[in-house]
């Protein structure tokens, strides 16, 4: 009974997020986009402010609900506001799932690969699916989306999926992006948009400690903020999550990302590398056409779970709900 109630609650959360996504505006004249921390209040909810920007003469905030990890953009004049430093903001919201997730990600920062949150909801039967959209000349692998909708349409709709998106992919694949937005608008899927950097540079020769975002001369502020701007300009709602290109980082880079108020998300099940998902896994596949093996493995996994899915015994979870629940009652 408890699991069923939790499932209903998950559907309620996803429904609320879906309505937010439906209403998301494309901000096409963004200026003064900047990091801005503080507290915003409009009864009865407190929000944590992450960014401030202007669009067509109005000032807006990008904010996160620190209890649910839901993000939204709204008119700054709508709120009672107190600007704070990052340290003051984190102290103010220290007992929230959002702050606990940031702290855990920082504790895992010493790893060169796969730093950040790797799993959530370990007591539940199901996974959180993440698909990376790295720069690619190949079209979007739409099988991921059509197959999950086909499998889950009777038990879970819209189907939650988290997409790690790069600025270059958005620029190179406008039609694929429009297709994804249409799938969400039609209520087939609900997307959590993860910042995956703007350029996603990679060298085939450089060692990992000098590769991806660790490449000397990388402008981290550009990689983070320009991707968020591109999301907003395309009518996407940035989440509080960040995935390192190649899953490569060092301790200094992890702290740079958390200083932007973003939670690094790793994986404990990169399917193309043969890693098998467990209960609560954050599963990684690539949806950019470059990793058909991982997509094939995921489709096989889906089909092997058909009976369990029909009985609501194996579900896809919204990434925000997974992380939120993992840290809701943490010490």
FIGU-718235 format. One record per residue (C-alpha): residue number from 1; x, y, z. Coordinates in nm, 3 decimals. Layout:
// residues N
NODE  pos       px       py       pz
NODE  NUM        X        Y        Z
...
END
This chain:
// residues 331
NODE  pos       px       py       pz
NODE    1    0.000    0.000    0.000
NODE    2    0.285    0.237    0.086
NODE    3    0.448    0.177   -0.252
NODE    4    0.117    0.241   -0.429
NODE    5    0.064    0.568   -0.242
NODE    6    0.420    0.670   -0.329
NODE    7    0.347    0.591   -0.694
NODE    8    0.035    0.809   -0.686
NODE    9    0.240    1.087   -0.527
NODE   10    0.497    1.051   -0.805
NODE   11    0.226    1.089   -1.065
NODE   12    0.100    1.397   -0.884
NODE   13    0.447    1.551   -0.888
NODE   14    0.501    1.467   -1.254
NODE   15    0.163    1.613   -1.342
NODE   16    0.256    1.936   -1.168
NODE   17    0.595    1.949   -1.342
NODE   18    0.426    1.877   -1.676
NODE   19    0.190    2.171   -1.637
NODE   20    0.488    2.392   -1.561
NODE   21    0.668    2.265   -1.870
NODE   22    0.362    2.323   -2.089
NODE   23    0.353    2.686   -1.985
NODE   24    0.726    2.747   -2.033
NODE   25    0.794    3.063   -2.233
NODE   26    1.069    3.113   -2.488
NODE   27    1.269    3.416   -2.373
NODE   28    1.408    3.547   -2.700
NODE   29    1.563    3.877   -2.594
NODE   30    1.769    3.784   -2.286
NODE   31    2.014    4.041   -2.149
NODE   32    2.210    4.070   -1.822
NODE   33    2.192    3.694   -1.757
NODE   34    2.377    3.641   -1.431
NODE   35    2.418    3.430   -1.120
NODE   36    2.201    3.571   -0.842
NODE   37    2.143    3.400   -0.507
NODE   38    1.882    3.468   -0.246
NODE   39    1.542    3.397   -0.099
NODE   40    1.214    3.468   -0.275
NODE   41    0.879    3.434   -0.105
NODE   42    0.522    3.438   -0.228
NODE   43    0.286    3.278    0.022
NODE   44    0.299    2.999    0.106
NODE   45    0.618    2.895   -0.076
NODE   46    0.984    2.986   -0.027
NODE   47    1.204    2.969   -0.336
NODE   48    1.581    2.975   -0.375
NODE   49    1.689    3.218   -0.647
NODE   50    1.964    3.094   -0.881
NODE   51    1.968    3.340   -1.173
NODE   52    1.845    3.683   -1.271
NODE   53    1.795    3.816   -1.625
NODE   54    1.608    4.075   -1.829
NODE   55    1.386    4.003   -2.126
NODE   56    1.194    4.268   -2.320
NODE   57    1.226    4.521   -2.041
NODE   58    1.117    4.291   -1.755
NODE   59    1.330    4.130   -1.484
NODE   60    1.298    3.756   -1.420
NODE   61    1.428    3.501   -1.172
NODE   62    1.518    3.137   -1.235
NODE   63    1.433    2.969   -0.904
NODE   64    1.422    2.627   -0.741
NODE   65    1.187    2.490   -0.479
NODE   66    1.449    2.346   -0.236
NODE   67    1.203    2.086   -0.107
NODE   68    1.102    1.933   -0.442
NODE   69    1.383    2.048   -0.679
NODE   70    1.119    2.191   -0.912
NODE   71    1.248    2.494   -1.104
NODE   72    1.055    2.780   -1.259
NODE   73    1.100    3.121   -1.416
NODE   74    0.884    3.407   -1.298
NODE   75    0.856    3.785   -1.288
NODE   76    1.091    3.915   -1.017
NODE   77    0.836    4.174   -0.903
NODE   78    0.600    3.896   -0.795
NODE   79    0.812    3.805   -0.490
NODE   80    0.938    3.934   -0.161
NODE   81    1.315    3.905   -0.214
NODE   82    1.630    3.901   -0.005
NODE   83    1.956    3.880   -0.196
NODE   84    2.225    3.668   -0.026
NODE   85    2.573    3.537   -0.088
NODE   86    2.602    3.173   -0.194
NODE   87    2.720    3.075    0.155
NODE   88    2.429    3.259    0.318
NODE   89    2.181    3.100    0.078
NODE   90    2.308    2.748    0.144
NODE   91    2.302    2.807    0.519
NODE   92    1.947    2.942    0.499
NODE   93    1.826    2.633    0.310
NODE   94    2.060    2.387    0.487
NODE   95    1.790    2.140    0.595
NODE   96    1.640    2.088    0.249
NODE   97    1.684    1.800    0.000
NODE   98    1.839    2.046   -0.245
NODE   99    2.119    2.148   -0.009
NODE  100    2.177    1.787    0.104
NODE  101    2.213    1.676   -0.257
NODE  102    2.467    1.952   -0.324
NODE  103    2.664    1.849   -0.016
NODE  104    2.669    1.482   -0.112
NODE  105    2.786    1.565   -0.463
NODE  106    3.072    1.768   -0.314
NODE  107    3.172    1.478   -0.089
NODE  108    3.207    1.259   -0.400
NODE  109    3.414    1.523   -0.581
NODE  110    3.754    1.352   -0.561
NODE  111    3.671    1.097   -0.830
NODE  112    3.807    1.169   -1.179
NODE  113    3.510    0.996   -1.340
NODE  114    3.145    0.986   -1.241
NODE  115    3.146    1.236   -0.956
NODE  116    2.806    1.345   -0.829
NODE  117    2.477    1.174   -0.749
NODE  118    2.472    0.825   -0.903
NODE  119    2.144    0.678   -0.777
NODE  120    1.824    0.761   -0.596
NODE  121    1.521    0.585   -0.446
NODE  122    1.716    0.260   -0.380
NODE  123    1.417    0.095   -0.213
NODE  124    1.195    0.133   -0.519
NODE  125    1.171   -0.105   -0.815
NODE  126    1.251    0.104   -1.118
NODE  127    1.502    0.351   -1.255
NODE  128    1.553    0.714   -1.350
NODE  129    1.640    0.730   -1.721
NODE  130    1.887    0.992   -1.845
NODE  131    1.985    1.033   -2.209
NODE  132    2.273    1.256   -2.318
NODE  133    2.250    1.485   -2.621
NODE  134    2.616    1.553   -2.693
NODE  135    2.715    1.727   -3.018
NODE  136    2.658    1.489   -3.308
NODE  137    2.606    1.496   -3.683
NODE  138    2.358    1.210   -3.650
NODE  139    1.986    1.269   -3.590
NODE  140    1.809    1.211   -3.260
NODE  141    1.754    0.841   -3.184
NODE  142    1.376    0.859   -3.151
NODE  143    1.343    0.488   -3.063
NODE  144    1.415    0.575   -2.700
NODE  145    1.107    0.791   -2.675
NODE  146    0.864    0.596   -2.892
NODE  147    0.948    0.270   -2.714
NODE  148    0.913    0.402   -2.359
NODE  149    0.581    0.566   -2.447
NODE  150    0.459    0.238   -2.599
NODE  151    0.560    0.037   -2.293
NODE  152    0.434    0.277   -2.025
NODE  153    0.130    0.441   -2.185
NODE  154   -0.118    0.233   -1.983
NODE  155    0.045    0.284   -1.643
NODE  156    0.253    0.603   -1.648
NODE  157    0.183    0.909   -1.861
NODE  158    0.356    1.138   -1.931
NODE  159    0.666    0.918   -1.908
NODE  160    0.951    1.093   -1.722
NODE  161    1.294    1.119   -1.881
NODE  162    1.592    1.346   -1.811
NODE  163    1.788    1.479   -2.110
NODE  164    2.141    1.615   -2.071
NODE  165    2.161    1.876   -2.344
NODE  166    2.446    2.079   -2.491
NODE  167    2.428    2.421   -2.653
NODE  168    2.589    2.289   -2.971
NODE  169    2.328    2.011   -3.003
NODE  170    2.047    2.264   -2.970
NODE  171    2.206    2.478   -3.239
NODE  172    2.266    2.187   -3.479
NODE  173    1.937    1.999   -3.430
NODE  174    1.647    2.248   -3.418
NODE  175    1.402    2.006   -3.582
NODE  176    1.485    1.726   -3.337
NODE  177    1.447    1.971   -3.050
NODE  178    1.108    2.080   -3.183
NODE  179    1.006    1.712   -3.201
NODE  180    1.101    1.658   -2.836
NODE  181    0.911    1.970   -2.731
NODE  182    0.606    1.849   -2.924
NODE  183    0.622    1.510   -2.749
NODE  184    0.618    1.691   -2.416
NODE  185    0.345    1.931   -2.523
NODE  186    0.129    1.636   -2.628
NODE  187    0.169    1.475   -2.287
NODE  188    0.367    1.173   -2.408
NODE  189    0.685    1.244   -2.210
NODE  190    0.794    1.479   -1.935
NODE  191    1.149    1.606   -1.971
NODE  192    1.389    1.723   -1.703
NODE  193    1.651    1.929   -1.887
NODE  194    2.006    1.878   -1.755
NODE  195    2.290    2.118   -1.836
NODE  196    2.561    1.922   -2.020
NODE  197    2.786    2.222   -2.106
NODE  198    2.770    2.432   -2.422
NODE  199    3.058    2.297   -2.632
NODE  200    3.128    1.949   -2.485
NODE  201    3.482    1.956   -2.621
NODE  202    3.669    1.625   -2.625
NODE  203    4.017    1.519   -2.733
NODE  204    4.101    1.169   -2.854
NODE  205    4.463    1.216   -2.742
NODE  206    4.458    1.417   -2.420
NODE  207    4.458    1.231   -2.086
NODE  208    4.139    1.252   -1.881
NODE  209    4.290    1.502   -1.636
NODE  210    4.323    1.747   -1.929
NODE  211    4.014    1.646   -2.125
NODE  212    3.651    1.755   -2.160
NODE  213    3.584    2.043   -1.917
NODE  214    3.931    1.989   -1.767
NODE  215    4.087    2.109   -2.093
NODE  216    4.319    2.403   -2.015
NODE  217    4.158    2.738   -2.091
NODE  218    3.798    2.619   -2.054
NODE  219    3.561    2.899   -1.955
NODE  220    3.330    2.723   -1.707
NODE  221    3.105    3.026   -1.667
NODE  222    3.041    3.029   -2.043
NODE  223    2.982    2.653   -2.056
NODE  224    2.721    2.672   -1.778
NODE  225    2.543    3.003   -1.832
NODE  226    2.531    3.005   -2.211
NODE  227    2.368    2.660   -2.206
NODE  228    2.103    2.786   -1.965
NODE  229    2.041    3.090   -2.184
NODE  230    2.007    2.868   -2.490
NODE  231    1.756    2.651   -2.304
NODE  232    1.546    2.952   -2.207
NODE  233    1.565    3.097   -2.558
NODE  234    1.435    2.765   -2.694
NODE  235    1.150    2.742   -2.443
NODE  236    1.317    2.482   -2.219
NODE  237    1.316    2.502   -1.840
NODE  238    1.663    2.447   -1.691
NODE  239    1.677    2.209   -1.394
NODE  240    1.925    2.224   -1.107
NODE  241    2.123    1.930   -1.249
NODE  242    2.454    1.924   -1.436
NODE  243    2.621    1.629   -1.606
NODE  244    2.992    1.647   -1.678
NODE  245    3.085    1.570   -2.041
NODE  246    3.243    1.227   -2.046
NODE  247    3.152    1.207   -1.676
NODE  248    3.500    1.356   -1.622
NODE  249    3.577    1.612   -1.351
NODE  250    3.811    1.685   -1.063
NODE  251    3.744    1.820   -0.715
NODE  252    3.799    2.181   -0.815
NODE  253    3.560    2.149   -1.111
NODE  254    3.288    1.988   -0.899
NODE  255    3.300    2.280   -0.657
NODE  256    3.288    2.527   -0.947
NODE  257    2.966    2.361   -1.063
NODE  258    2.809    2.355   -0.716
NODE  259    2.903    2.722   -0.686
NODE  260    2.655    2.778   -0.969
NODE  261    2.392    2.608   -0.751
NODE  262    2.391    2.300   -0.975
NODE  263    2.387    1.936   -0.860
NODE  264    2.627    1.707   -1.053
NODE  265    2.452    1.393   -1.176
NODE  266    2.650    1.081   -1.257
NODE  267    2.530    0.727   -1.325
NODE  268    2.569    0.380   -1.182
NODE  269    2.443    0.215   -1.502
NODE  270    2.598    0.329   -1.832
NODE  271    2.436    0.060   -2.043
NODE  272    2.674    0.075   -2.339
NODE  273    2.959   -0.008   -2.101
NODE  274    2.780   -0.315   -1.971
NODE  275    2.679   -0.168   -1.635
NODE  276    2.352   -0.326   -1.523
NODE  277    2.085   -0.113   -1.353
NODE  278    1.975   -0.186   -1.000
NODE  279    1.674   -0.063   -0.805
NODE  280    1.689    0.315   -0.804
NODE  281    1.967    0.341   -1.064
NODE  282    2.025    0.656   -1.265
NODE  283    2.066    0.494   -1.606
NODE  284    2.272    0.658   -1.883
NODE  285    2.223    0.613   -2.256
NODE  286    2.302    0.848   -2.544
NODE  287    2.016    0.977   -2.756
NODE  288    2.228    1.163   -3.010
NODE  289    2.264    0.871   -3.252
NODE  290    2.623    0.794   -3.151
NODE  291    2.554    0.502   -2.918
NODE  292    2.305    0.257   -3.073
NODE  293    2.436   -0.027   -2.852
NODE  294    2.322    0.152   -2.536
NODE  295    1.983    0.229   -2.688
NODE  296    1.944   -0.134   -2.799
NODE  297    2.030   -0.251   -2.446
NODE  298    1.772   -0.017   -2.297
NODE  299    1.501   -0.136   -2.535
NODE  300    1.586   -0.497   -2.442
NODE  301    1.562   -0.400   -2.075
NODE  302    1.222   -0.243   -2.134
NODE  303    1.088   -0.549   -2.312
NODE  304    1.217   -0.777   -2.037
NODE  305    1.014   -0.574   -1.788
NODE  306    0.686   -0.569   -1.985
NODE  307    0.495   -0.785   -1.734
NODE  308    0.628   -0.590   -1.434
NODE  309    0.545   -0.259   -1.602
NODE  310    0.187   -0.374   -1.664
NODE  311    0.155   -0.456   -1.293
NODE  312    0.313   -0.121   -1.195
NODE  313    0.598   -0.314   -1.035
NODE  314    0.872   -0.153   -1.246
NODE  315    0.848    0.218   -1.320
NODE  316    1.041    0.512   -1.453
NODE  317    1.091    0.785   -1.195
NODE  318    1.128    1.156   -1.242
NODE  319    1.492    1.241   -1.167
NODE  320    1.392    1.530   -0.943
NODE  321    1.167    1.306   -0.737
NODE  322    1.442    1.043   -0.710
NODE  323    1.700    1.288   -0.578
NODE  324    1.446    1.469   -0.362
NODE  325    1.332    1.148   -0.192
NODE  326    1.686    1.022   -0.145
NODE  327    1.774    1.333    0.058
NODE  328    1.438    1.421    0.211
NODE  329    1.507    1.246    0.538
NODE  330    1.886    1.242    0.529
NODE  331    2.081    1.350    0.833
END
